[in-house]
Amino acid sequence: MIIFEDCHWLEQLSSKGARELQVISLKSKLARDKLTLGSWITLAHPAVAEIMSRAGFDWLAIDLEHSVITIREAEELIRVVELSGVSPLVRLSVNDPVQIKRVMDAGSHGVIVPMVNSVSDAKQAVEAVMYPPQGKRGVGLARAQGYGSTFESYRQWLNQERVIIVQVEHIEAVNNLEAILSVEGVDGFIVGPYDLSGSLGVPGQFDQPAVKEAMERIRSIGIASGKAFGIHVIEPDVEELRQRVNEGYNFVAYSLDIRMLDTACQTGVGSIGSERE
């Protein structure tokens, strides 16, 4: 038997090697101001999701914005991540109620919503995740609802445990951040540093004064909000990861699959150097 704590369905293994597996609520960790570490999945193969799930992350985000992952592949990755005892999230390609409904029906524990620049953007995302009367999500039966057998327990789980993270990727979002975080149902935010720097006219130039000032404003608001506030450490740099944690970020994405793979390959090959000549 696979037992899920704070999860919305029960699945069974029929083999003699069946083992207990517990998914601890990500929502409860965020509510207790606990540090959580995650990463980004952009490669659709289930082995990638399985390997990363075994690394010890609290959550893994399946990226639909900057990848070619399909909704069908996303469901498979969600399944692999969850059955490995990690909370699966989906980074949407856009703040779209239809896409939100589909990934939630596929079993995602929550969504990371790009380009949330206003209170209305945040409310739209929350309403798309939640059923009436809290929201406007259409009711259907899919994997999340136990294919129809556990709808009521899923509905209760949704009210208590779904996670909604907004992305701060534009200076407009920075200017509206306190109001955005006051929207009921928003659990926190994560900074998109590249798009943020682009909105300031200096894409990728994180040392520019305007970018540094915006990042400090974001951090200060995050600390004061009492909600999860995060950042994406793009390169698999352990020192930067430690720095961000020390700065107070508590919803931290550590790199992504392709950067880890690329870095490991180049480090190994580069270590040999002239010996190959």
C-alpha positions as CSV (number, residue, x, y, z in Angstrom):
1,M,0.0,0.0,0.0
2,I,1.2,3.5,-0.8
3,I,0.0,5.9,1.8
4,F,-0.2,9.6,1.0
5,E,-0.4,12.1,3.9
6,D,-2.2,15.3,3.0
7,C,-2.7,14.1,-0.5
8,H,-5.8,13.6,-2.5
9,W,-5.9,10.0,-3.5
10,L,-4.7,6.5,-2.6
11,E,-2.9,4.3,-5.0
12,Q,-2.0,0.6,-4.5
13,L,0.9,-1.6,-5.5
14,S,-0.2,-5.2,-6.0
15,S,3.3,-6.7,-6.1
16,K,4.9,-8.4,-3.1
17,G,7.5,-5.7,-3.0
18,A,4.9,-3.0,-2.3
19,R,6.3,-0.3,0.0
20,E,4.8,2.6,1.9
21,L,5.5,6.0,0.5
22,Q,4.5,9.3,2.2
23,V,4.1,12.7,0.6
24,I,4.4,15.4,3.2
25,S,2.3,18.4,2.5
26,L,4.2,21.2,0.8
27,K,1.5,23.6,1.8
28,S,2.1,23.0,5.5
29,K,5.8,23.5,5.1
30,L,5.2,26.9,3.4
31,A,2.7,27.9,6.1
32,R,5.3,27.2,8.8
33,D,7.9,29.3,7.0
34,K,10.0,26.3,6.4
35,L,12.8,26.4,3.8
36,T,11.9,24.3,0.8
37,L,14.1,23.4,-2.1
38,G,12.9,22.5,-5.6
39,S,14.1,22.4,-9.2
40,W,12.9,22.7,-12.7
41,I,12.1,19.9,-15.1
42,T,12.3,20.7,-18.9
43,L,13.1,17.3,-20.3
44,A,10.1,15.1,-20.7
45,H,11.6,11.7,-20.0
46,P,10.3,10.1,-16.8
47,A,13.7,8.9,-15.9
48,V,14.8,12.5,-15.5
49,A,11.9,13.2,-13.1
50,E,12.6,10.0,-11.2
51,I,16.3,10.8,-10.8
52,M,15.6,14.3,-9.6
53,S,12.9,13.1,-7.2
54,R,15.4,10.8,-5.5
55,A,17.8,13.7,-4.9
56,G,15.9,15.0,-1.9
57,F,14.0,18.0,-3.3
58,D,10.8,19.1,-1.6
59,W,9.1,20.0,-4.9
60,L,9.8,19.8,-8.6
61,A,8.3,22.1,-11.2
62,I,7.4,20.8,-14.6
63,D,8.1,23.7,-16.9
64,L,5.5,24.3,-19.7
65,E,6.7,27.8,-20.5
66,H,10.3,27.2,-21.7
67,S,10.2,23.6,-22.9
68,V,8.4,21.4,-25.4
69,I,6.7,19.3,-22.8
70,T,3.1,18.4,-23.8
71,I,0.2,18.1,-21.4
72,R,0.3,14.3,-21.8
73,E,3.9,14.2,-20.9
74,A,3.3,16.6,-18.0
75,E,0.8,14.1,-16.6
76,E,3.4,11.3,-16.7
77,L,6.0,13.5,-15.0
78,I,3.5,14.6,-12.3
79,R,2.8,10.9,-11.7
80,V,6.5,10.0,-11.4
81,V,7.3,12.9,-9.1
82,E,4.3,12.3,-6.8
83,L,4.9,8.5,-6.5
84,S,8.5,9.3,-5.6
85,G,7.3,11.2,-2.5
86,V,7.9,14.8,-3.9
87,S,5.3,17.5,-4.5
88,P,4.8,18.1,-8.2
89,L,4.1,21.6,-9.4
90,V,3.6,22.9,-12.9
91,R,5.1,26.2,-14.2
92,L,2.5,27.3,-16.7
93,S,3.2,28.8,-20.1
94,V,0.6,31.5,-19.4
95,N,-1.9,32.5,-16.8
96,D,-4.6,30.6,-18.6
97,P,-7.7,29.1,-16.8
98,V,-7.9,26.2,-19.3
99,Q,-4.2,25.2,-18.9
100,I,-4.5,25.5,-15.1
101,K,-7.6,23.3,-15.1
102,R,-5.8,20.6,-17.2
103,V,-2.6,20.4,-15.1
104,M,-4.6,20.4,-11.8
105,D,-6.8,17.6,-13.2
106,A,-3.7,15.8,-14.1
107,G,-2.7,15.7,-10.4
108,S,-0.4,18.7,-10.0
109,H,-0.2,19.9,-6.4
110,G,-0.2,23.4,-7.5
111,V,0.9,25.9,-10.1
112,I,3.6,28.5,-10.6
113,V,2.1,31.3,-12.6
114,P,4.2,33.5,-14.9
115,M,3.9,37.2,-15.4
116,V,1.6,38.0,-12.5
117,N,1.8,41.8,-12.5
118,S,-1.4,42.9,-10.8
119,V,-4.1,41.9,-8.3
120,S,-6.4,41.0,-11.1
121,D,-3.8,38.6,-12.5
122,A,-3.4,36.9,-9.1
123,K,-7.2,36.6,-8.6
124,Q,-7.5,35.0,-12.1
125,A,-5.0,32.4,-11.2
126,V,-6.6,31.5,-7.9
127,E,-10.1,31.3,-9.4
128,A,-8.8,29.0,-12.1
129,V,-7.4,26.6,-9.5
130,M,-10.4,26.5,-7.2
131,Y,-13.9,25.1,-7.7
132,P,-17.0,27.3,-6.9
133,P,-17.7,29.1,-4.7
134,Q,-14.1,30.0,-4.1
135,G,-13.2,30.0,-7.8
136,K,-14.4,29.3,-11.3
137,R,-12.8,26.0,-12.2
138,G,-14.9,23.6,-14.2
139,V,-15.6,20.3,-12.6
140,G,-14.4,17.2,-14.3
141,L,-13.1,13.7,-13.4
142,A,-9.5,12.8,-14.2
143,R,-6.4,11.5,-12.4
144,A,-6.6,14.1,-9.6
145,Q,-10.1,13.0,-8.8
146,G,-9.2,9.3,-8.7
147,Y,-10.8,9.0,-12.2
148,G,-14.2,9.7,-10.5
149,S,-13.9,7.6,-7.4
150,T,-12.5,10.2,-5.0
151,F,-13.9,13.5,-6.1
152,E,-15.1,14.6,-2.6
153,S,-11.8,13.9,-1.0
154,Y,-10.0,15.7,-3.8
155,R,-12.3,18.7,-3.3
156,Q,-11.4,18.8,0.4
157,W,-7.7,18.4,-0.4
158,L,-7.9,21.2,-2.9
159,N,-9.4,23.6,-0.3
160,Q,-6.6,22.8,2.2
161,E,-3.5,21.8,0.3
162,R,-3.2,23.3,-3.2
163,V,-0.2,25.6,-3.7
164,I,-0.3,28.8,-5.8
165,I,2.9,30.6,-6.4
166,V,3.0,33.8,-8.6
167,Q,6.1,34.8,-10.5
168,V,7.5,38.3,-10.1
169,E,9.1,38.9,-13.5
170,H,8.4,42.6,-14.3
171,I,9.0,45.9,-12.5
172,E,5.2,46.4,-12.6
173,A,4.8,43.3,-10.4
174,V,7.4,44.7,-8.0
175,N,5.5,47.9,-7.7
176,N,2.3,45.9,-7.0
177,L,3.8,43.1,-5.0
178,E,2.3,43.8,-1.6
179,A,-1.2,44.0,-3.0
180,I,-0.6,40.8,-5.1
181,L,0.5,38.9,-2.0
182,S,-2.7,40.1,-0.1
183,V,-4.9,38.1,-2.5
184,E,-6.5,35.2,-0.7
185,G,-5.2,31.9,-2.0
186,V,-1.7,33.2,-3.1
187,D,0.8,31.2,-1.1
188,G,3.9,33.1,-2.2
189,F,6.0,34.2,-5.1
190,I,9.2,33.4,-6.9
191,V,11.4,35.9,-8.8
192,G,12.1,35.5,-12.5
193,P,15.4,37.4,-12.6
194,Y,16.0,37.3,-16.3
195,D,12.6,38.7,-17.3
196,L,12.7,41.2,-14.4
197,S,16.1,42.6,-15.7
198,G,14.6,42.7,-19.2
199,S,11.7,44.8,-18.0
200,L,14.3,47.3,-16.7
201,G,16.0,47.4,-20.1
202,V,19.1,45.4,-19.0
203,P,18.3,41.8,-19.7
204,G,20.7,39.4,-17.9
205,Q,22.7,42.3,-16.4
206,F,22.1,41.5,-12.7
207,D,24.8,43.8,-11.4
208,Q,23.0,46.9,-12.8
209,P,21.8,49.3,-10.0
210,A,18.2,49.2,-11.1
211,V,18.1,45.4,-10.9
212,K,19.8,45.3,-7.5
213,E,17.4,47.8,-6.2
214,A,14.4,45.9,-7.5
215,M,15.7,42.6,-6.0
216,E,16.2,44.3,-2.6
217,R,12.7,45.7,-2.7
218,I,11.4,42.2,-3.5
219,R,13.3,40.6,-0.7
220,S,12.2,43.2,1.9
221,I,8.5,42.8,0.9
222,G,8.9,39.0,0.9
223,I,10.3,38.9,4.5
224,A,7.5,41.3,5.7
225,S,4.7,39.3,4.0
226,G,5.0,36.1,6.0
227,K,4.5,34.2,2.8
228,A,6.8,32.0,0.8
229,F,9.2,34.0,-1.2
230,G,11.5,32.4,-3.6
231,I,14.2,32.8,-6.3
232,H,15.5,30.6,-9.0
233,V,19.2,29.9,-8.8
234,I,19.7,29.2,-12.5
235,E,23.2,27.7,-12.5
236,P,24.0,24.6,-10.3
237,D,26.1,26.8,-8.1
238,V,26.2,25.6,-4.5
239,E,27.7,28.9,-3.2
240,E,24.9,31.0,-4.8
241,L,22.3,28.5,-3.4
242,R,23.7,29.0,0.1
243,Q,23.8,32.8,-0.4
244,R,20.2,32.9,-1.4
245,V,19.2,30.8,1.6
246,N,21.2,33.1,3.9
247,E,19.4,36.1,2.4
248,G,16.1,34.7,3.7
249,Y,14.6,33.1,0.5
250,N,12.6,30.1,1.6
251,F,11.1,28.8,-1.7
252,V,14.3,28.2,-3.7
253,A,14.6,26.5,-7.1
254,Y,18.0,25.0,-7.5
255,S,18.9,25.1,-11.2
256,L,17.2,22.9,-13.8
257,D,17.8,19.6,-15.4
258,I,19.5,20.8,-18.6
259,R,21.9,23.1,-16.7
260,M,22.9,20.3,-14.3
261,L,23.5,17.9,-17.2
262,D,25.4,20.5,-19.3
263,T,27.5,21.5,-16.3
264,A,28.4,18.0,-15.3
265,C,29.4,17.1,-18.9
266,Q,31.6,20.1,-19.4
267,T,33.2,19.8,-16.0
268,G,34.1,16.2,-16.6
269,V,35.4,16.8,-20.1
270,G,37.2,20.0,-19.1
271,S,39.0,18.2,-16.2
272,I,41.0,16.2,-18.7
273,G,42.1,19.2,-20.8
274,S,45.3,18.9,-22.8
275,E,45.6,15.2,-22.0
276,R,43.3,14.4,-24.9
277,E,45.5,16.3,-27.4
